[in-house]
Amino acid sequence: MTISVEQYRSALGSAIISAVAVVGFLAIYLGAGSLGQEAAFFPRLVAVLGGMSAAIALAESCYTVLTAKPDAQRAGSSDKGTWTDFFVSYGGPPLYGLMVFVFGFWAASAVGIPGLLYLLGERRPLFSFSITGGTLLIIYVVFDLCFDIKMPGSFLYEIMVQR
């Protein structure tokens, strides 16, 4: 199979990151052993599921790197990043954090998730809003209902209530 040099580099980078993730999840699994038996269950569950996902990604990336041959003719052409890529990668997380602080987790996520999907090229509104709704519903069920962990509230709301 012939792939572009960029795809080959991407697969190689993915293999390296996946290998680091496997080691990290193994460390989480082993580190959770120092917790009590009841407290160790959730971190170990996350470590096992994350480790399995990282191992699958590692195997897939290694297969691509080992079986693919980079297309030498395309070696001169490189896909340069755009300003949108730069903004999403480096400006998005601090902006989202600021939105969570000011507006609260739920409002920031309801705006941030479809906005991120739009910046990444998703143009189907129904799909974007279903992904957003599903993600927020799962977060609500797992954290709020199952573990009784409340998501961060709004700084703006706190200011308005104090007046």
Phi and psi in degrees as GROMACS dihedral restraints (atoms count N, CA, C in turn):
[ dihedral_restraints ]
;  ai    aj    ak    al  type     phi  dphi    fc
    3     4     5     6     1  -106.2    20    10
    4     5     6     7     1   128.4    20    10
    6     7     8     9     1  -128.9    20    10
    7     8     9    10     1   164.4    20    10
    9    10    11    12     1   -72.1    20    10
   10    11    12    13     1   162.0    20    10
   12    13    14    15     1   -61.4    20    10
   13    14    15    16     1   -38.0    20    10
   15    16    17    18     1   -63.7    20    10
   16    17    18    19     1   -41.7    20    10
   18    19    20    21     1   -66.1    20    10
   19    20    21    22     1   -37.8    20    10
   21    22    23    24     1   -63.9    20    10
   22    23    24    25     1   -45.6    20    10
   24    25    26    27     1   -64.0    20    10
   25    26    27    28     1   -38.7    20    10
   27    28    29    30     1   -63.3    20    10
   28    29    30    31     1   -43.6    20    10
   30    31    32    33     1   -64.9    20    10
   31    32    33    34     1   -39.3    20    10
   33    34    35    36     1   -65.5    20    10
   34    35    36    37     1   -44.8    20    10
   36    37    38    39     1   -62.9    20    10
   37    38    39    40     1   -39.8    20    10
   39    40    41    42     1   -63.7    20    10
   40    41    42    43     1   -38.0    20    10
   42    43    44    45     1   -63.7    20    10
   43    44    45    46     1   -42.4    20    10
   45    46    47    48     1   -65.8    20    10
   46    47    48    49     1   -45.9    20    10
   48    49    50    51     1   -65.1    20    10
   49    50    51    52     1   -39.3    20    10
   51    52    53    54     1   -64.7    20    10
   52    53    54    55     1   -38.5    20    10
   54    55    56    57     1   -64.0    20    10
   55    56    57    58     1   -41.7    20    10
   57    58    59    60     1   -63.4    20    10
   58    59    60    61     1   -40.2    20    10
   60    61    62    63     1   -64.1    20    10
   61    62    63    64     1   -41.5    20    10
   63    64    65    66     1   -59.9    20    10
   64    65    66    67     1   -45.1    20    10
   66    67    68    69     1   -63.7    20    10
   67    68    69    70     1   -41.5    20    10
   69    70    71    72     1   -63.1    20    10
   70    71    72    73     1   -43.7    20    10
   72    73    74    75     1   -67.8    20    10
   73    74    75    76     1   -33.6    20    10
   75    76    77    78     1   -64.2    20    10
   76    77    78    79     1   -41.2    20    10
   78    79    80    81     1   -64.1    20    10
   79    80    81    82     1   -39.3    20    10
   81    82    83    84     1   -63.9    20    10
   82    83    84    85     1   -43.3    20    10
   84    85    86    87     1   -60.7    20    10
   85    86    87    88     1   -46.7    20    10
   87    88    89    90     1   -69.3    20    10
   88    89    90    91     1   -37.9    20    10
   90    91    92    93     1   -67.1    20    10
   91    92    93    94     1   -29.1    20    10
   93    94    95    96     1   -70.4    20    10
   94    95    96    97     1   -14.8    20    10
   96    97    98    99     1   -65.2    20    10
   97    98    99   100     1   -23.1    20    10
   99   100   101   102     1   -79.0    20    10
  100   101   102   103     1   -12.1    20    10
  102   103   104   105     1   -81.4    20    10
  103   104   105   106     1   168.5    20    10
  105   106   107   108     1   -65.0    20    10
  106   107   108   109     1   164.9    20    10
  108   109   110   111     1   -61.0    20    10
  109   110   111   112     1   -40.8    20    10
  111   112   113   114     1   -71.7    20    10
  112   113   114   115     1   -38.5    20    10
  114   115   116   117     1   -74.6    20    10
  115   116   117   118     1   -23.7    20    10
  117   118   119   120     1   -79.7    20    10
  118   119   120   121     1   -16.6    20    10
  120   121   122   123     1   -61.0    20    10
  121   122   123   124     1   -52.2    20    10
  123   124   125   126     1   -65.5    20    10
  124   125   126   127     1   -48.3    20    10
  126   127   128   129     1   -61.1    20    10
  127   128   129   130     1   -35.7    20    10
  129   130   131   132     1   -70.2    20    10
  130   131   132   133     1   -37.4    20    10
  132   133   134   135     1   -62.1    20    10
  133   134   135   136     1   -45.9    20    10
  135   136   137   138     1   -61.6    20    10
  136   137   138   139     1   -41.7    20    10
  138   139   140   141     1   -64.8    20    10
  139   140   141   142     1   -40.5    20    10
  141   142   143   144     1   -67.3    20    10
  142   143   144   145     1   -48.0    20    10
  144   145   146   147     1   -65.5    20    10
  145   146   147   148     1   -44.0    20    10
  147   148   149   150     1   -65.4    20    10
  148   149   150   151     1   -39.9    20    10
  150   151   152   153     1   -63.8    20    10
  151   152   153   154     1   -40.0    20    10
  153   154   155   156     1   -64.4    20    10
  154   155   156   157     1   -43.6    20    10
  156   157   158   159     1   -62.9    20    10
  157   158   159   160     1   -44.3    20    10
  159   160   161   162     1   -65.7    20    10
  160   161   162   163     1   -37.1    20    10
  162   163   164   165     1   -66.1    20    10
  163   164   165   166     1   -38.9    20    10
  165   166   167   168     1   -65.6    20    10
  166   167   168   169     1   -44.0    20    10
  168   169   170   171     1   -63.1    20    10
  169   170   171   172     1   -38.4    20    10
  171   172   173   174     1   -63.6    20    10
  172   173   174   175     1   -45.5    20    10
  174   175   176   177     1   -64.0    20    10
  175   176   177   178     1   -42.4    20    10
  177   178   179   180     1   -63.9    20    10
  178   179   180   181     1   -44.0    20    10
  180   181   182   183     1   -66.5    20    10
  181   182   183   184     1   -42.0    20    10
  183   184   185   186     1   -63.8    20    10
  184   185   186   187     1   -39.4    20    10
  186   187   188   189     1   -60.9    20    10
  187   188   189   190     1   -44.2    20    10
  189   190   191   192     1   -63.8    20    10
  190   191   192   193     1   -44.5    20    10
  192   193   194   195     1   -65.2    20    10
  193   194   195   196     1   -40.0    20    10
  195   196   197   198     1   -78.9    20    10
  196   197   198   199     1   -29.0    20    10
  198   199   200   201     1  -100.5    20    10
  199   200   201   202     1   -21.8    20    10
  201   202   203   204     1   -87.0    20    10
  202   203   204   205     1   150.5    20    10
  204   205   206   207     1  -116.5    20    10
  205   206   207   208     1   121.8    20    10
  207   208   209   210     1   -64.0    20    10
  208   209   210   211     1   140.3    20    10
  210   211   212   213     1   -76.6    20    10
  211   212   213   214     1   110.1    20    10
  213   214   215   216     1   -67.3    20    10
  214   215   216   217     1   -27.7    20    10
  216   217   218   219     1   -67.4    20    10
  217   218   219   220     1   -28.3    20    10
  219   220   221   222     1   -92.7    20    10
  220   221   222   223     1     4.5    20    10
  222   223   224   225     1   -62.8    20    10
  223   224   225   226     1   -30.5    20    10
  225   226   227   228     1   -75.1    20    10
  226   227   228   229     1   -27.3    20    10
  228   229   230   231     1   -87.9    20    10
  229   230   231   232     1   129.1    20    10
  231   232   233   234     1  -126.2    20    10
  232   233   234   235     1   142.7    20    10
  234   235   236   237     1   -88.6    20    10
  235   236   237   238     1    98.3    20    10
  237   238   239   240     1   -74.5    20    10
  238   239   240   241     1   145.8    20    10
  240   241   242   243     1   -69.6    20    10
  241   242   243   244     1   156.4    20    10
  243   244   245   246     1  -104.3    20    10
  244   245   246   247     1   173.4    20    10
  246   247   248   249     1   -65.1    20    10
  247   248   249   250     1   -31.3    20    10
  249   250   251   252     1   -63.0    20    10
  250   251   252   253     1   -43.6    20    10
  252   253   254   255     1   -60.4    20    10
  253   254   255   256     1   -43.2    20    10
  255   256   257   258     1   -62.5    20    10
  256   257   258   259     1   -45.4    20    10
  258   259   260   261     1   -63.8    20    10
  259   260   261   262     1   -46.1    20    10
  261   262   263   264     1   -62.8    20    10
  262   263   264   265     1   -41.4    20    10
  264   265   266   267     1   -73.7    20    10
  265   266   267   268     1   -43.3    20    10
  267   268   269   270     1  -109.3    20    10
  268   269   270   271     1   -23.9    20    10
  270   271   272   273     1   -97.6    20    10
  271   272   273   274     1   -27.3    20    10
  273   274   275   276     1   -62.7    20    10
  274   275   276   277     1   -52.5    20    10
  276   277   278   279     1   -60.2    20    10
  277   278   279   280     1   -45.0    20    10
  279   280   281   282     1   -65.0    20    10
  280   281   282   283     1   -36.8    20    10
  282   283   284   285     1   -63.8    20    10
  283   284   285   286     1   -43.3    20    10
  285   286   287   288     1   -63.1    20    10
  286   287   288   289     1   -42.7    20    10
  288   289   290   291     1   -60.5    20    10
  289   290   291   292     1   -41.3    20    10
  291   292   293   294     1   -64.3    20    10
  292   293   294   295     1   -40.9    20    10
  294   295   296   297     1   -64.1    20    10
  295   296   297   298     1   -39.1    20    10
  297   298   299   300     1   -63.4    20    10
  298   299   300   301     1   -42.2    20    10
  300   301   302   303     1   -63.7    20    10
  301   302   303   304     1   -45.6    20    10
  303   304   305   306     1   -79.4    20    10
  304   305   306   307     1   -47.5    20    10
  306   307   308   309     1  -103.5    20    10
  307   308   309   310     1   -12.2    20    10
  309   310   311   312     1    96.2    20    10
  310   311   312   313     1   161.6    20    10
  312   313   314   315     1   -62.0    20    10
  313   314   315   316     1   -47.4    20    10
  315   316   317   318     1   -65.5    20    10
  316   317   318   319     1   -47.1    20    10
  318   319   320   321     1   -67.7    20    10
  319   320   321   322     1   -42.2    20    10
  321   322   323   324     1   -63.7    20    10
  322   323   324   325     1   -40.7    20    10
  324   325   326   327     1   -71.3    20    10
  325   326   327   328     1   -36.3    20    10
  327   328   329   330     1   -64.3    20    10
  328   329   330   331     1   -28.2    20    10
  330   331   332   333     1   -94.3    20    10
  331   332   333   334     1   -39.2    20    10
  333   334   335   336     1   -70.0    20    10
  334   335   336   337     1   -41.0    20    10
  336   337   338   339     1   -66.2    20    10
  337   338   339   340     1   -51.2    20    10
  339   340   341   342     1   -65.9    20    10
  340   341   342   343     1   -31.0    20    10
  342   343   344   345     1   -64.4    20    10
  343   344   345   346     1   -42.8    20    10
  345   346   347   348     1   -64.9    20    10
  346   347   348   349     1   -43.5    20    10
  348   349   350   351     1   -59.7    20    10
  349   350   351   352     1   -40.2    20    10
  351   352   353   354     1   -63.8    20    10
  352   353   354   355     1   -45.4    20    10
  354   355   356   357     1   -63.9    20    10
  355   356   357   358     1   -29.0    20    10
  357   358   359   360     1   -85.2    20    10
  358   359   360   361     1     0.8    20    10
  360   361   362   363     1   109.3    20    10
  361   362   363   364     1    -0.9    20    10
  363   364   365   366     1   -78.4    20    10
  364   365   366   367     1   121.7    20    10
  366   367   368   369     1  -115.0    20    10
  367   368   369   370     1     5.8    20    10
  369   370   371   372     1   -95.4    20    10
  370   371   372   373     1   108.4    20    10
  372   373   374   375     1   -61.6    20    10
  373   374   375   376     1   -41.1    20    10
  375   376   377   378     1   -62.7    20    10
  376   377   378   379     1   -41.9    20    10
  378   379   380   381     1   -63.4    20    10
  379   380   381   382     1   -46.1    20    10
  381   382   383   384     1   -61.2    20    10
  382   383   384   385     1   -45.1    20    10
  384   385   386   387     1   -72.7    20    10
  385   386   387   388     1   -29.0    20    10
  387   388   389   390     1   -71.4    20    10
  388   389   390   391     1   -37.9    20    10
  390   391   392   393     1   -63.4    20    10
  391   392   393   394     1   -43.7    20    10
  393   394   395   396     1   -63.0    20    10
  394   395   396   397     1   -49.7    20    10
  396   397   398   399     1   -62.2    20    10
  397   398   399   400     1   -43.5    20    10
  399   400   401   402     1   -63.5    20    10
  400   401   402   403     1   -42.6    20    10
  402   403   404   405     1   -62.9    20    10
  403   404   405   406     1   -47.0    20    10
  405   406   407   408     1   -67.7    20    10
  406   407   408   409     1   -35.1    20    10
  408   409   410   411     1   -65.0    20    10
  409   410   411   412     1   -43.6    20    10
  411   412   413   414     1   -64.2    20    10
  412   413   414   415     1   -42.6    20    10
  414   415   416   417     1   -61.7    20    10
  415   416   417   418     1   -42.7    20    10
  417   418   419   420     1   -62.6    20    10
  418   419   420   421     1   -47.6    20    10
  420   421   422   423     1   -64.0    20    10
  421   422   423   424     1   -47.9    20    10
  423   424   425   426     1   -68.9    20    10
  424   425   426   427     1   -52.6    20    10
  426   427   428   429     1   -81.9    20    10
  427   428   429   430     1   -48.2    20    10
  429   430   431   432     1   -78.2    20    10
  430   431   432   433     1   -49.9    20    10
  432   433   434   435     1   -80.5    20    10
  433   434   435   436     1   -46.4    20    10
  435   436   437   438     1   -77.5    20    10
  436   437   438   439     1   -45.5    20    10
  438   439   440   441     1  -107.6    20    10
  439   440   441   442     1    -3.1    20    10
  441   442   443   444     1    55.6    20    10
  442   443   444   445     1    42.2    20    10
  444   445   446   447     1  -106.2    20    10
  445   446   447   448     1   120.6    20    10
  447   448   449   450     1   -88.0    20    10
  448   449   450   451     1   140.6    20    10
  450   451   452   453     1   -77.3    20    10
  451   452   453   454     1   156.5    20    10
  453   454   455   456     1   -58.1    20    10
  454   455   456   457     1   138.1    20    10
  456   457   458   459     1   -87.3    20    10
  457   458   459   460     1  -173.2    20    10
  459   460   461   462     1   -95.5    20    10
  460   461   462   463     1   130.7    20    10
  462   463   464   465     1   -66.8    20    10
  463   464   465   466     1   -38.8    20    10
  465   466   467   468     1   -62.5    20    10
  466   467   468   469     1   -40.1    20    10
  468   469   470   471     1   -65.3    20    10
  469   470   471   472     1   -41.4    20    10
  471   472   473   474     1   -62.0    20    10
  472   473   474   475     1   -39.6    20    10
  474   475   476   477     1   -65.3    20    10
  475   476   477   478     1   -42.6    20    10
  477   478   479   480     1   -67.7    20    10
  478   479   480   481     1   -35.5    20    10
  480   481   482   483     1   -71.7    20    10
  481   482   483   484     1   -34.2    20    10
  483   484   485   486     1   -70.3    20    10
  484   485   486   487     1   -20.0    20    10
